Amino acid sequence: MNINCVVTKPDQIEKNLSSFDGIINCTPVGHYDFPGCPLGNLMPNKKQWIFDAVYTPAKTNFIKKGEQVGAKIISGIDLFIFQAIDSFLYFTENKENNHDLTNHIHKLRKHYFDKLFI
């Protein structure tokens, strides 16, 4: 698999944004303590996917912009849940729980979106 990933400085985003397949926010921008959106006034497009590592709030301005244009979304809640599930399975070495846990993913996502969405 050939993956091309680059870190883009803020002053380069505007001229290159439309050429990106995906956009990842791994900064604190968008968190309750650091309000805002890493894209500023720029908008992603519907052909892109976006991932925001911030999960409080559940729907950051970055996520909302992606939803507005129909981009594929990976939220911080997804990171939060799947990281916890993988860690639990790894540390308990209990492969039998894998099926039970994956059956509850939608319920877990709904719970955290409801709890963290304001």
C-alpha distance (Angstrom), angle and dihedral (degrees) to the residues before:
residue distance angle dihedral
M1 . . .
N2 3.78 . .
I3 3.80 111.4 .
N4 3.76 120.1 -176.7
C5 3.79 111.4 -164.0
V6 3.78 126.8 167.2
V7 3.76 135.8 177.8
T8 3.77 108.8 -127.2
K9 3.77 123.3 -153.4
P10 3.80 116.6 -133.2
D11 3.81 93.5 -109.0
Q12 3.84 90.3 56.2
I13 3.79 98.2 49.9
E14 3.80 99.4 82.4
K15 3.79 96.5 54.6
N16 3.83 94.7 41.9
L17 3.81 104.3 34.3
S18 3.80 97.4 99.0
S19 3.82 91.7 53.3
F20 3.82 94.2 59.0
D21 3.81 120.6 101.2
G22 3.79 90.4 -159.6
I23 3.78 140.2 8.0
I24 3.80 123.4 -147.3
N25 3.78 124.6 -164.7
C26 3.79 108.5 -159.6
T27 3.80 94.3 157.8
P28 3.81 126.0 96.1
V29 3.82 89.8 -111.3
G30 3.79 107.5 124.5
H31 3.81 95.6 30.0
Y32 3.81 117.4 121.6
D33 3.80 89.5 -104.1
F34 3.83 93.7 46.1
P35 3.82 106.3 38.8
G36 3.77 121.3 -167.0
C37 3.76 140.5 63.4
P38 3.81 125.3 -83.5
L39 3.81 88.6 -136.9
G40 3.79 94.1 55.7
N41 3.81 106.5 -162.2
L42 3.82 93.7 -17.5
M43 3.80 120.7 108.7
P44 3.81 129.8 -145.6
N45 3.81 117.7 -134.2
K46 3.79 132.4 -120.5
K47 3.80 93.3 -104.5
Q48 3.80 91.9 61.5
W49 3.77 131.6 80.6
I50 3.78 121.1 -141.4
F51 3.78 130.9 -158.0
D52 3.78 123.8 -167.6
A53 3.80 117.8 -169.2
V54 3.82 89.8 -163.2
Y55 3.81 111.9 98.5
T56 3.79 103.2 173.3
P57 2.94 105.0 97.3
A58 3.78 97.0 29.3
K59 3.79 91.7 -142.5
T60 3.76 110.4 42.2
N61 3.79 122.3 -173.0
F62 3.81 86.5 -102.3
I63 3.83 91.3 56.9
K64 3.81 91.2 44.7
K65 3.81 91.0 53.5
G66 3.79 89.9 52.3
E67 3.80 91.2 49.6
Q68 3.82 91.3 49.4
V69 3.79 92.0 60.1
G70 3.81 97.2 36.0
A71 3.81 97.0 -109.6
K72 3.80 118.5 159.5
I73 3.81 109.2 -98.1
I74 3.79 133.2 -147.3
S75 3.78 107.9 -179.0
G76 3.77 133.2 -158.4
I77 3.80 86.2 -111.1
D78 3.80 88.5 64.1
L79 3.81 89.9 51.4
F80 3.80 90.1 47.4
I81 3.83 94.8 49.9
F82 3.80 100.4 40.0
Q83 3.80 92.8 44.1
A84 3.81 89.2 53.2
I85 3.81 93.6 46.8
D86 3.80 93.4 47.8
S87 3.81 91.6 46.7
F88 3.79 92.3 48.9
L89 3.80 92.4 50.1
Y90 3.79 92.5 44.9
F91 3.80 96.6 49.2
T92 3.79 96.5 40.4
E93 3.81 92.8 41.6
N94 3.78 85.0 -145.9
K95 3.80 106.5 144.9
E96 3.81 91.5 170.9
N97 3.82 91.0 71.1
N98 3.80 91.9 56.4
H99 3.81 93.6 86.3
D100 3.82 92.8 44.1
L101 3.80 92.4 49.7
T102 3.78 95.6 47.2
N103 3.82 89.5 51.8
H104 3.83 88.0 62.5
I105 3.80 99.6 47.5
H106 3.81 95.5 101.9
K107 3.81 91.1 48.5
L108 3.81 91.1 48.3
R109 3.81 92.3 48.8
K110 3.81 91.5 49.3
H111 3.79 91.6 48.1
Y112 3.80 94.0 52.3
F113 3.80 94.8 41.4
D114 3.81 89.4 51.3
K115 3.80 92.2 46.0
L116 3.81 98.0 43.0
F117 3.80 100.9 34.4
I118 3.79 113.7 97.5
